[in-house]
């Protein structure tokens, strides 16, 4: 059996397992399987590896920590500082980042000329890929954090002027994920308008409270489903290259 999987912690909700299981069925790959490697500690990574494991995706909270276990890392993943796809080749673990591909390709069709500045909510591994893409697209950004470091905003800093200036707002936090669907990042939604684009990396529920608040103010809204599909297809391409 050729095994692929998802490395993470508390990942029973996983998009990836369902997506790839269906893909294998469609392609009639009866000797392929996709499993969840749900590990309480990244230190246990070597225990999941055997001759059948040909690759795996990486999710919260291991996108950064996994890098020290890898034999090689792609230039993009190194620059981003996070890995979400690992290819196992001749016993070597090679890390890639396909999050940035999924985000960039799903974001570009949504952009309008006035989308020049962005707020990134959250500082985890996913936000690193978002920053990388915004830099590639020459969109200025500021990061918002509960514990801001130099150059970042705290949520208390967010004023009407800041919201109006930053017409792209990207939620990279887990706030609002099922089952805690009433949660949302603490920003002043009342200052949003129809110039805004709100992008939520969360895909379950399809419309988070964050997105619903934006929709009420006339903003364009988009969830993380397409990003996940695109990054998964890029991972599949890497595993088969």
C-alpha positions in Angstrom: 0.0 0.0 0.0 1.4 3.4 -1.0 0.7 5.7 2.0 0.3 9.5 2.1 -1.0 11.4 5.0 -1.5 14.6 7.1 0.9 15.4 10.0 -0.7 17.5 12.7 -2.2 17.6 16.2 -6.0 17.1 16.9 -6.7 16.8 13.1 -9.8 14.6 13.0 -11.6 17.4 11.2 -9.0 17.2 8.3 -9.9 18.4 4.8 -6.9 16.6 3.3 -7.9 13.0 4.2 -11.3 13.3 2.6 -10.0 15.1 -0.4 -7.2 12.6 -1.2 -9.3 9.5 -0.4 -11.9 10.7 -3.0 -9.1 11.5 -5.5 -7.6 8.1 -5.1 -11.1 6.5 -5.7 -11.7 8.7 -8.8 -8.3 7.8 -10.2 -8.9 4.1 -9.3 -5.6 4.0 -7.3 -6.7 1.1 -5.1 -3.3 0.6 -3.6 -3.1 4.2 -2.3 -4.2 5.4 1.0 -4.3 8.8 2.9 -4.2 8.7 6.7 -4.0 11.1 9.5 -0.7 11.1 11.4 -2.2 12.8 14.6 0.8 13.2 16.8 0.9 14.8 20.3 4.5 15.8 19.7 6.6 16.5 16.6 9.3 14.5 18.2 7.3 11.4 17.3 7.7 12.1 13.6 10.2 9.3 13.0 7.7 6.7 14.3 5.3 7.3 11.4 7.9 6.7 8.7 8.2 3.3 6.9 8.8 2.1 3.3 5.2 2.7 2.4 5.1 6.4 3.3 5.8 8.4 0.1 4.8 11.8 1.3 2.7 13.8 3.7 1.1 17.2 4.3 1.8 19.2 7.4 -0.7 21.3 9.3 -1.1 23.1 12.7 1.0 23.2 14.8 4.0 21.6 13.0 4.5 23.7 9.8 7.6 25.3 11.3 8.8 22.7 13.7 8.9 19.9 11.1 11.7 21.7 9.3 14.4 20.5 11.7 13.5 16.9 10.8 14.0 17.4 7.0 17.0 16.6 4.8 16.3 19.3 2.3 13.9 22.3 1.9 12.8 24.0 -1.3 13.9 27.6 -1.7 10.3 28.9 -1.4 9.7 27.0 1.9 13.0 28.2 3.3 12.2 31.8 2.5 8.7 31.4 3.9 9.9 29.6 7.0 7.2 27.0 7.0 6.6 23.6 5.3 3.3 22.0 4.5 4.3 19.3 2.1 7.0 16.6 2.5 8.1 14.2 -0.2 9.9 11.0 0.9 12.5 10.1 -1.7 15.1 7.4 -1.2 14.7 7.7 2.5 15.2 11.5 2.5 12.6 14.0 3.6 12.2 17.0 1.3 10.1 19.9 2.4 8.0 22.2 0.2 5.4 24.9 0.8 2.3 24.7 -1.4 0.2 27.0 0.8 1.6 30.0 -1.0 0.6 28.5 -4.4 -3.0 27.9 -3.2 -3.3 31.3 -1.7 -1.8 33.2 -4.6 -3.8 31.5 -7.3 -7.1 31.9 -5.3 -6.4 35.5 -4.4 -5.4 37.0 -7.8 -8.8 36.7 -9.4 -10.3 38.7 -6.5 -8.0 41.7 -6.6 -9.0 45.1 -7.8 -6.9 48.2 -8.4 -7.7 49.7 -5.0 -6.5 46.6 -3.1 -3.1 48.0 -2.3 -2.7 47.3 1.5 -3.6 44.3 3.6 -4.0 43.4 7.2 -2.8 39.8 8.2 -4.6 38.6 11.3 -2.4 36.1 13.1 1.3 35.1 13.1 1.3 31.3 12.7 2.9 29.1 10.0 0.0 29.9 7.5 0.5 33.6 7.9 4.1 33.2 6.7 2.9 31.9 3.3 0.5 34.8 3.1 3.2 37.4 3.7 5.3 35.7 1.0 2.5 36.0 -1.6 1.7 39.6 -0.7 5.3 40.5 -1.2 5.3 38.8 -4.6 2.2 40.7 -5.6 3.7 44.0 -4.2 0.8 44.5 -1.8 1.8 46.3 1.4 0.8 44.6 4.6 0.8 44.9 8.4 0.4 42.0 10.8 -2.1 42.1 13.7 -1.2 40.0 16.7 -2.4 39.5 20.3 1.2 39.7 21.3 2.7 42.2 18.7 6.3 42.4 18.1 8.0 45.5 16.5 6.2 46.7 13.4 3.0 44.8 14.2 -0.4 46.0 15.3 -2.2 44.8 18.4 -5.9 44.4 18.0 -6.4 47.4 20.3 -4.5 49.5 17.7 -7.0 49.0 14.9 -8.7 52.2 14.2 -11.2 53.4 11.6 -8.4 54.9 9.6 -6.4 51.6 9.6 -9.4 49.6 8.5 -10.3 52.0 5.7 -6.7 52.1 4.5 -6.2 48.3 4.4 -8.8 47.1 2.0 -7.7 43.4 2.2 -8.1 41.6 5.5 -6.9 38.0 5.8 -7.7 35.9 8.8 -4.9 33.4 9.5 -6.1 32.6 13.0 -8.3 29.6 13.9 -10.9 31.9 15.4 -14.4 30.9 14.1 -13.5 27.3 13.1 -16.2 24.7 13.7 -17.4 24.0 16.4 -16.5 27.4 17.8 -18.3 29.2 15.0 -19.4 32.3 17.0 -15.8 33.3 17.5 -14.1 35.9 15.3 -11.0 38.1 15.3 -11.5 41.2 17.4 -11.5 44.0 14.8 -13.9 46.9 14.4 -16.1 45.4 11.7 -18.3 48.5 11.7 -15.7 50.4 9.6 -15.7 47.8 6.7 -17.3 48.8 3.4 -17.7 47.6 -0.1 -14.1 48.3 -1.0 -12.9 45.6 1.3 -11.9 42.0 0.5 -12.1 39.6 3.5 -10.3 36.3 3.0 -10.6 33.7 5.7 -8.2 30.7 5.6 -10.9 28.7 7.5 -13.1 26.5 5.3 -15.4 25.0 8.0 -17.9 26.6 8.3 -18.0 28.0 4.7 -19.1 31.4 6.1 -17.4 32.2 9.3 -18.6 35.1 11.6 -15.6 37.1 10.3 -16.9 36.7 6.7 -20.5 37.2 7.6 -19.6 40.5 9.3 -17.8 41.6 6.2 -20.7 40.5 3.9 -23.1 42.6 6.0 -21.0 45.7 5.2 -20.9 45.0 1.5 -17.3 43.5 1.4 -16.2 40.8 -1.0 -15.7 37.6 1.0 -13.8 34.4 0.3 -13.1 31.3 2.4 -10.1 28.9 2.4 -11.7 26.0 0.4 -10.2 26.9 -2.9 -6.7 27.5 -1.4 -6.8 24.1 0.2 -7.8 22.4 -3.1 -5.1 24.2 -5.0 -2.4 23.5 -2.5 -3.4 19.8 -2.3 -3.1 19.5 -6.1 0.3 21.1 -6.0 1.3 18.6 -3.3 0.1 15.8 -5.5 2.2 17.1 -8.4 5.3 17.2 -6.1 4.8 13.7 -4.8 4.5 12.4 -8.4 7.4 14.4 -9.8 
